[in-house]
Amino acid sequence: MLKLNAASFYKATAMLYNIRSFVNHWKENREHEDAIKIENKIDISTAKIVLENLRELQSSLLILGTTITSLAVDRLLKLLTPSVVISYQEFHDRFREIDNRLKDELSLVSTFVLEPEKVKFYEPAEPLFGLEFETKFPSGGVYEIDEAAKCMALGRDTAAVFHLMRCMEIGIRTVAKSLGIPDPTKGSDRNWHEMLRKIKLAMDAKLNPPTWKLGDREIFESAYGSLDAVRVAWRNTTMHVENKYTHEEAEHIFIATRGFMKKLASRMDEQGIPLA
């Protein structure tokens, strides 16, 4: 996907307008006795002004990715050096070529504009779930959250919830690993109900005799309760085509997922370390 730099696009159009004004001035005044003849060579002072505008145009074109137009500008820039001088007529013809090429290139591009409040999801200024989460869940969690956020920015809210549920599944596996439960290998063992059942059994086993580390029981019971609530409220329904989510619903689930994963990251990394 091409990202259109709005400032560069505005700058390019401004430079085109400036140069077009020069060209139109030469054309409109060529009948006057004191007018510059369009067949004359461009004088050095005019060439300097045009060169400055062309260089500004070129820098914007490179950012916009309009390669073919950039090549045409390059050729014109080489013709405006002190050693090579062209006529106003030739400049006019070459500028028209640049103008037409840019129109053609931009006609092949569809532009989508993000609302200011959605930019925070597409290009966050800082980690969306905090630095601790990004450090401790680098292999899968960060990817799922980045995908979920981009989906929300682009209005694909049901897809965003799908990625958030994948992130929560990483949370389930992390809790299981911390309790010493190996990752499921059979497909039938990978559903949330079965994974949560095994987590509950492992938690109950730590009650008699008590083997919980200080503060762990509350953390794991809270995690289990949150995951089971998500399974019932969102995870199961997300897998069925009948359900679609609005942006407000997706944002609510995003905030809930962030709260859960940040709390989990404060206790363990994606490998469940330290073990319970």
C-alpha positions as CSV (number, residue, x, y, z in Angstrom):
1,M,0.0,0.0,0.0
2,L,1.3,3.4,-1.0
3,K,1.3,6.0,1.8
4,L,0.6,9.4,0.3
5,N,2.5,12.2,2.1
6,A,-0.1,15.0,2.2
7,A,2.5,17.7,2.8
8,S,4.7,16.6,-0.1
9,F,1.6,16.3,-2.4
10,Y,0.7,19.9,-1.5
11,K,4.2,21.1,-2.0
12,A,4.4,19.4,-5.4
13,T,1.2,21.0,-6.6
14,A,2.4,24.4,-5.3
15,M,5.7,24.0,-7.3
16,L,3.8,23.0,-10.4
17,Y,1.6,26.1,-10.0
18,N,4.6,28.3,-9.7
19,I,6.2,26.9,-12.8
20,R,3.0,26.9,-14.7
21,S,2.6,30.6,-13.9
22,F,6.0,31.3,-15.5
23,V,5.0,29.4,-18.6
24,N,1.6,31.1,-18.9
25,H,3.3,34.5,-18.5
26,W,5.6,33.8,-21.5
27,K,2.7,32.6,-23.6
28,E,0.3,35.4,-22.8
29,N,2.7,38.2,-23.3
30,R,4.6,37.0,-26.4
31,E,2.6,39.5,-28.7
32,H,3.8,42.5,-26.7
33,E,6.7,44.5,-28.1
34,D,8.7,44.2,-24.9
35,A,7.8,40.6,-24.2
36,I,10.2,37.7,-24.0
37,K,10.1,35.8,-27.2
38,I,9.2,32.2,-26.5
39,E,11.8,31.0,-29.0
40,N,14.6,32.8,-27.1
41,K,17.0,31.0,-24.8
42,I,16.1,31.2,-21.1
43,D,18.2,33.8,-19.3
44,I,20.3,32.8,-16.3
45,S,18.2,34.7,-13.7
46,T,15.0,33.0,-14.8
47,A,16.7,29.6,-15.0
48,K,17.8,30.0,-11.4
49,I,14.2,30.6,-10.2
50,V,12.9,27.8,-12.3
51,L,15.6,25.4,-11.1
52,E,14.8,26.2,-7.5
53,N,11.1,25.3,-8.1
54,L,12.0,22.2,-10.0
55,R,14.3,20.9,-7.3
56,E,11.5,21.5,-4.7
57,L,9.2,19.6,-7.0
58,Q,11.6,16.8,-7.4
59,S,12.1,16.2,-3.7
60,S,8.3,16.0,-3.3
61,L,7.9,13.6,-6.2
62,L,10.5,11.2,-4.7
63,I,8.5,11.1,-1.5
64,L,5.3,10.5,-3.4
65,G,6.9,7.7,-5.4
66,T,6.1,9.1,-8.8
67,T,9.1,7.6,-10.5
68,I,8.3,8.3,-14.2
69,T,7.5,11.9,-13.5
70,S,10.8,12.2,-11.5
71,L,12.8,10.9,-14.5
72,A,11.2,13.6,-16.7
73,V,12.1,16.3,-14.1
74,D,15.6,15.0,-14.0
75,R,16.1,15.4,-17.7
76,L,14.8,19.0,-17.5
77,L,17.1,19.8,-14.6
78,K,20.1,18.7,-16.7
79,L,19.1,21.0,-19.5
80,L,19.0,24.0,-17.2
81,T,22.6,23.9,-16.1
82,P,24.9,26.8,-17.2
83,S,26.6,24.6,-19.9
84,V,23.2,23.7,-21.5
85,V,20.6,26.4,-22.2
86,I,17.2,25.7,-23.7
87,S,14.6,28.0,-25.2
88,Y,11.4,29.0,-23.5
89,Q,9.5,27.0,-26.1
90,E,11.4,23.8,-25.3
91,F,11.0,24.4,-21.6
92,H,7.3,24.8,-22.1
93,D,7.1,21.5,-24.0
94,R,9.1,19.6,-21.4
95,F,7.1,21.1,-18.6
96,R,3.9,20.0,-20.2
97,E,5.3,16.5,-20.4
98,I,6.0,16.6,-16.7
99,D,2.5,17.8,-15.9
100,N,0.9,15.1,-18.1
101,R,3.0,12.3,-16.6
102,L,2.2,13.3,-13.1
103,K,-1.5,13.4,-13.9
104,D,-1.2,9.9,-15.4
105,E,0.7,8.5,-12.5
106,L,-1.6,9.9,-9.9
107,S,-4.6,8.6,-11.8
108,L,-3.4,5.1,-11.1
109,V,-3.4,5.7,-7.3
110,S,-6.4,5.5,-5.0
111,T,-6.1,7.7,-1.9
112,F,-7.6,7.0,1.4
113,V,-7.5,9.5,4.3
114,L,-7.5,8.5,7.9
115,E,-9.5,10.5,10.4
116,P,-7.1,12.2,12.9
117,E,-8.5,10.1,15.8
118,K,-7.7,6.9,14.0
119,V,-4.0,7.8,13.2
120,K,-3.2,6.7,16.8
121,F,-4.1,3.2,15.8
122,Y,-2.3,3.1,12.5
123,E,0.9,4.9,13.5
124,P,1.1,5.0,17.3
125,A,3.6,7.3,18.9
126,E,4.4,4.7,21.5
127,P,3.7,1.0,22.1
128,L,0.0,0.5,22.2
129,F,0.1,-1.9,25.1
130,G,3.1,-0.4,26.8
131,L,6.8,-1.0,26.6
132,E,6.7,-3.9,29.1
133,F,4.3,-5.9,26.9
134,E,6.3,-5.1,23.8
135,T,9.4,-6.4,25.5
136,K,7.9,-9.5,27.0
137,F,5.6,-10.6,24.1
138,P,7.7,-9.8,21.0
139,S,7.1,-12.9,18.9
140,G,3.3,-13.0,18.6
141,G,1.6,-10.6,20.9
142,V,3.1,-7.4,19.3
143,Y,2.1,-8.6,15.8
144,E,-1.5,-9.4,16.7
145,I,-2.0,-6.0,18.4
146,D,-0.4,-4.1,15.5
147,E,-2.7,-5.9,13.1
148,A,-5.7,-5.3,15.3
149,A,-4.9,-1.6,15.6
150,K,-4.4,-1.2,11.8
151,C,-7.7,-2.9,11.2
152,M,-9.4,-0.5,13.5
153,A,-7.8,2.5,11.8
154,L,-9.1,1.2,8.4
155,G,-12.6,0.5,9.6
156,R,-12.2,-3.3,9.6
157,D,-13.6,-3.7,13.1
158,T,-14.6,-7.3,13.0
159,A,-11.2,-8.2,11.7
160,A,-9.7,-6.2,14.6
161,V,-11.6,-8.3,17.2
162,F,-10.4,-11.4,15.5
163,H,-6.8,-10.3,16.0
164,L,-7.5,-9.3,19.6
165,M,-8.9,-12.8,20.3
166,R,-5.7,-14.3,18.9
167,C,-3.7,-12.1,21.3
168,M,-5.9,-13.3,24.2
169,E,-5.1,-16.9,23.0
170,I,-1.4,-16.1,23.4
171,G,-2.4,-15.0,26.9
172,I,-4.0,-18.3,27.7
173,R,-1.0,-20.2,26.5
174,T,1.3,-18.0,28.5
175,V,-0.7,-18.7,31.7
176,A,-0.7,-22.4,30.9
177,K,3.1,-22.4,30.4
178,S,3.6,-20.6,33.7
179,L,1.6,-23.4,35.4
180,G,3.7,-26.0,33.7
181,I,1.1,-27.1,31.2
182,P,2.7,-27.9,27.8
183,D,1.3,-26.3,24.6
184,P,-1.4,-28.5,23.1
185,T,-0.4,-30.6,20.1
186,K,-3.8,-32.1,19.1
187,G,-6.3,-29.9,17.4
188,S,-9.0,-30.9,19.9
189,D,-6.9,-29.7,22.8
190,R,-6.5,-26.2,21.3
191,N,-10.0,-24.8,21.9
192,W,-10.3,-22.3,24.7
193,H,-12.6,-24.5,26.8
194,E,-10.1,-27.3,27.0
195,M,-7.2,-25.1,27.7
196,L,-9.0,-23.3,30.5
197,R,-10.1,-26.6,31.9
198,K,-6.5,-27.7,32.2
199,I,-5.5,-24.3,33.7
200,K,-8.3,-24.7,36.4
201,L,-7.1,-28.2,37.3
202,A,-3.5,-26.9,37.6
203,M,-4.6,-24.0,39.8
204,D,-6.7,-26.3,42.0
205,A,-3.8,-28.6,42.5
206,K,-1.9,-25.8,44.1
207,L,-4.5,-25.4,46.8
208,N,-3.9,-28.7,48.6
209,P,-1.2,-28.5,49.8
210,P,-0.9,-24.8,49.2
211,T,2.1,-24.1,46.8
212,W,1.2,-20.7,45.5
213,K,4.0,-18.1,45.5
214,L,3.2,-14.9,47.2
215,G,0.6,-12.9,45.3
216,D,0.3,-15.5,42.5
217,R,-3.0,-17.0,43.5
218,E,-4.9,-13.7,43.1
219,I,-3.2,-13.0,39.8
220,F,-3.9,-16.4,38.2
221,E,-7.5,-16.5,39.5
222,S,-8.1,-13.0,38.0
223,A,-6.5,-14.1,34.7
224,Y,-8.7,-17.3,34.6
225,G,-11.8,-15.3,35.3
226,S,-11.0,-12.7,32.6
227,L,-10.2,-15.4,30.0
228,D,-13.3,-17.4,30.7
229,A,-15.4,-14.2,30.4
230,V,-13.8,-13.3,27.1
231,R,-14.4,-16.9,25.8
232,V,-18.2,-16.6,26.5
233,A,-18.7,-13.0,25.6
234,W,-16.5,-12.5,22.5
235,R,-14.2,-15.4,21.5
236,N,-16.8,-18.0,20.7
237,T,-19.1,-15.5,18.9
238,T,-16.2,-14.0,16.8
239,M,-15.7,-17.3,15.1
240,H,-19.3,-17.3,13.7
241,V,-20.2,-15.3,10.5
242,E,-23.4,-14.0,12.0
243,N,-21.5,-11.6,14.2
244,K,-20.1,-8.3,13.2
245,Y,-18.6,-5.6,15.4
246,T,-19.0,-1.8,15.3
247,H,-16.0,0.5,15.9
248,E,-17.2,1.3,19.4
249,E,-17.5,-2.4,20.2
250,A,-14.0,-3.2,18.8
251,E,-12.5,-0.3,20.8
252,H,-14.1,-1.6,24.0
253,I,-12.6,-5.0,23.4
254,F,-9.3,-3.4,22.5
255,I,-9.2,-1.6,25.8
256,A,-10.2,-4.8,27.7
257,T,-7.5,-6.8,25.9
258,R,-4.9,-4.1,26.7
259,G,-5.8,-4.2,30.4
260,F,-5.5,-7.9,30.5
261,M,-2.3,-8.3,28.6
262,K,-0.6,-5.4,30.4
263,K,-1.4,-7.1,33.7
264,L,-0.1,-10.4,32.4
265,A,3.1,-8.8,31.2
266,S,3.7,-7.3,34.7
267,R,3.9,-10.9,36.0
268,M,5.5,-13.0,33.2
269,D,6.9,-13.1,29.7
270,E,5.5,-15.0,26.7
271,Q,7.2,-18.2,27.9
272,G,5.4,-18.0,31.3
273,I,8.6,-17.1,33.1
274,P,8.8,-16.9,36.1
275,L,6.9,-20.1,36.6
276,A,4.1,-20.2,39.1
